[in-house]
């Protein structure tokens, strides 16, 4: 799941501010209930999303963004994101993102529209999975 409405120029600008970070298998990238200082884009490897340590609720493909819910809500992370393999992410410092949005308000609009679509798709997917769960009679 990607940020559909961002242009190549948007990505070029965001990547110019990003730091490439590497994580070892089982290393926590974002901890549940912590306040992330960055948005992350998965560049290489694989990550799992966990609310309870060791219980995967989702796996994210390369190109996925995470930390976006805490960013939008200006709050703590609702889940942990854990490297499954050696993983590389592009970390976008939240202050840098806010500065970019101040300078490029159209990029900010495309970003938030993309995040709204991404969260809607995730909710739709989760709702579909929940309808498959059998309820006890």
C-alpha positions in Angstrom: 0.0 0.0 0.0 1.6 3.2 -1.2 0.8 6.9 -1.1 -1.1 7.1 -4.3 -1.3 10.8 -4.9 2.3 11.8 -4.3 4.2 12.6 -7.4 7.8 11.7 -8.3 8.8 15.2 -7.4 7.1 14.9 -4.0 9.0 11.7 -3.3 12.3 13.2 -4.5 11.8 16.1 -2.1 10.9 13.8 0.8 13.7 11.4 0.1 16.2 14.4 0.1 15.4 14.8 3.8 15.3 11.1 4.7 17.9 9.1 6.6 18.5 5.4 5.7 18.4 3.2 8.8 19.1 -0.5 9.1 17.5 -2.8 11.6 18.4 -6.4 12.6 15.8 -9.2 12.7 13.5 -8.8 15.7 14.6 -5.2 16.3 11.7 -2.9 17.2 11.5 0.0 14.8 8.4 1.6 16.4 7.3 0.5 19.9 3.6 0.5 20.8 2.7 3.5 23.0 5.9 5.3 22.1 5.8 8.6 20.2 7.7 8.1 16.9 10.0 11.0 15.9 9.8 10.0 12.2 7.6 8.6 9.5 9.2 5.4 8.0 9.1 4.0 4.4 10.1 0.4 4.1 13.0 0.3 1.6 14.2 -3.3 1.9 13.4 -6.3 4.1 10.2 -7.2 5.8 8.4 -5.9 8.9 5.5 -7.1 11.0 2.9 -5.1 13.0 2.3 -6.3 16.5 0.1 -5.1 19.3 1.2 -7.9 21.6 4.9 -8.8 21.2 5.2 -11.9 19.1 1.6 -11.8 17.7 1.6 -10.5 14.1 -1.5 -8.7 13.0 -0.1 -7.5 9.7 3.0 -7.6 7.4 3.9 -4.6 5.3 5.4 -4.8 1.8 8.4 -2.8 0.6 7.3 0.7 -0.2 4.9 0.8 2.8 4.8 3.8 5.1 4.4 3.4 8.8 4.1 5.7 11.8 1.5 7.6 9.8 -1.3 7.1 12.4 0.8 8.6 15.2 1.8 11.4 12.9 -1.8 12.2 11.8 -3.1 12.0 15.4 0.0 13.6 17.0 -0.1 10.8 19.4 1.6 7.6 20.4 1.9 4.5 18.2 -1.0 2.1 18.4 1.2 -0.9 17.5 4.8 -2.0 17.3 6.6 -2.4 14.0 9.3 -5.1 14.2 11.9 -6.0 11.6 11.5 -9.7 10.5 14.7 -9.8 8.5 17.5 -7.3 8.1 15.5 -4.3 7.1 16.2 -0.8 5.7 13.9 2.1 6.1 13.9 5.7 5.0 13.2 7.8 8.1 11.6 11.2 7.6 12.0 13.3 10.7 8.6 14.7 11.7 9.9 18.3 12.0 11.4 18.0 8.4 8.0 16.8 7.1 6.2 19.7 8.8 8.7 22.1 7.3 8.2 20.7 3.8 4.5 21.0 4.2 4.8 24.6 5.2 6.8 25.3 2.1 4.8 23.1 -0.2 1.1 23.1 0.8 0.0 21.3 -2.3 2.3 18.4 -1.4 0.7 18.4 2.1 -2.7 18.1 0.5 -1.6 15.2 -1.7 0.0 13.6 1.3 -3.1 13.7 3.5 -5.3 12.6 0.7 -3.0 9.6 0.2 -3.0 8.8 3.9 -6.8 9.0 4.0 -7.0 6.5 1.1 -4.4 4.2 2.7 -6.2 4.1 6.1 -9.5 3.5 4.3 -8.0 0.6 2.4 -6.6 -0.9 5.6 -9.9 -0.5 7.4 -11.7 -2.1 4.5 -9.2 -5.0 4.5 -9.5 -5.5 8.2 -13.4 -5.4 8.0 -13.3 -8.0 5.4 -11.0 -10.2 7.5 -13.4 -9.8 10.5 -16.4 -10.9 8.5 -14.6 -14.2 7.9 -14.2 -14.9 11.6 -16.9 -17.2 12.8 -18.8 -16.1 15.8 -19.7 -18.8 18.4 -23.4 -19.9 18.3 
